[in-house]
Amino acid sequence: MNFDFHTHGKLTKYDEFSLKYFRILVKAAQESGLDGFALTEHFNTRHFFDVFGTLDDFYPYQDGYYLVEGIRAFPGIEVHTKEMDHLLLIADRTVIRNLRMQLQPFTHKLNYISFEKLMDLVKLEEVLVIGGHPLAHQKAYFELHPNHLEKLDAIELNAKDLSILSTTESVQEVYYLGMRLAKPVVGGTSAFHKNQYGRVYTKLHTTCSTVRDLKRAVQNEQFTVKVAPAASGMFLHNGAAPELGVWGEPYL
C-alpha cells in the first residue's frame, strides 16, 4: 500500500475548500501510484470544518477513511505548538473534529497550544502523531521532555525539505535525526498541488484500513520510504507557483 502521510486538500490555507480542486488532487495521487494518503489540513486553515464536512456529503466513510475515487483518505490535522510546528495527527474523523474545536482558542501564532496540552487533548484516543518537516526545527525535539517525546510515533521525510540540501544529504540528515530520537522515519510530501504527489511516499507492507493499522505498521516499521529521483528542487515547478497568486506562500 503506497501511502503519503502528509497532504493538503487546498492550494493555500486561505482558500475555501473546493471539491473540484480536491478531485484534481486525488486524480494526481492515483496517477502517482498512491493507494492512500492522510489529509492533514492545517488547524488554522480557512473554514477547516468544510473540508471533512464536504467529504461526508460526497464520499463513503468506512473503518477509518473516506473512499475517494478508489483512494483511501484518512482524516488528519497539522498543528503548530509553542515548542514546535508541523505536528501531524491522524485519527478517526470524530476525533479530528473534536480536537479542532478544542484548538479554537489557539489558532493565532501568539497563542499556540503547548505540546503537553495538545497531547493531553488526545491521550484517550487512537491517534498517530508524526513530527513533520523535522529539519526545520531539530533543536526543538531535543528540548522536549522525554515523557513528551515518547508521544511521537515517528518523524517525517518530507519532499519539500529535500530542496534545502541535496537529496542524499537531506535524506541522510532526517534518518540520522530519527536514529538519535529513536523514532522511525515515514515519508510524506505536504502536497497541495497536483504535481507534488509521489515525490516521497511510504510503501506500507500491509493494507491499512484504520488508524490503529497505520500506527501498528509505523511502530513495527513495516514499511519502506521511497524517494523519486526528481524529488529534490521540484516542489513548486510545473506551474504551481503562478497559481498561488496574491498569497505568494503555500502551506508552511
Buried (B, 14 or more C-beta within 10 A) or exposed (E): BBBBBBBBBBBBBBBEBBBEBBEEBBBBBBEBEBBBBBBBBBBBBBEBEBBBEBBEEEBEBEBBBBBBEEBBBBBBBBBBBBBBBBBBBBBBBEBBBBBBEBBEEBBEEEEBBEBBBBBEBBEEBBBBBBBBBBBBBBEBBEEBEEEBBEBBBBBBBBBBBBBBBEBEEBBEBBBEBBEEBEBBBBBBBBBBBBBBBBBBBBBBEEEBBBBBBBBBBBEEEBBEBBBBEEBBEBBBEEEBEEBBEEEEEBBE
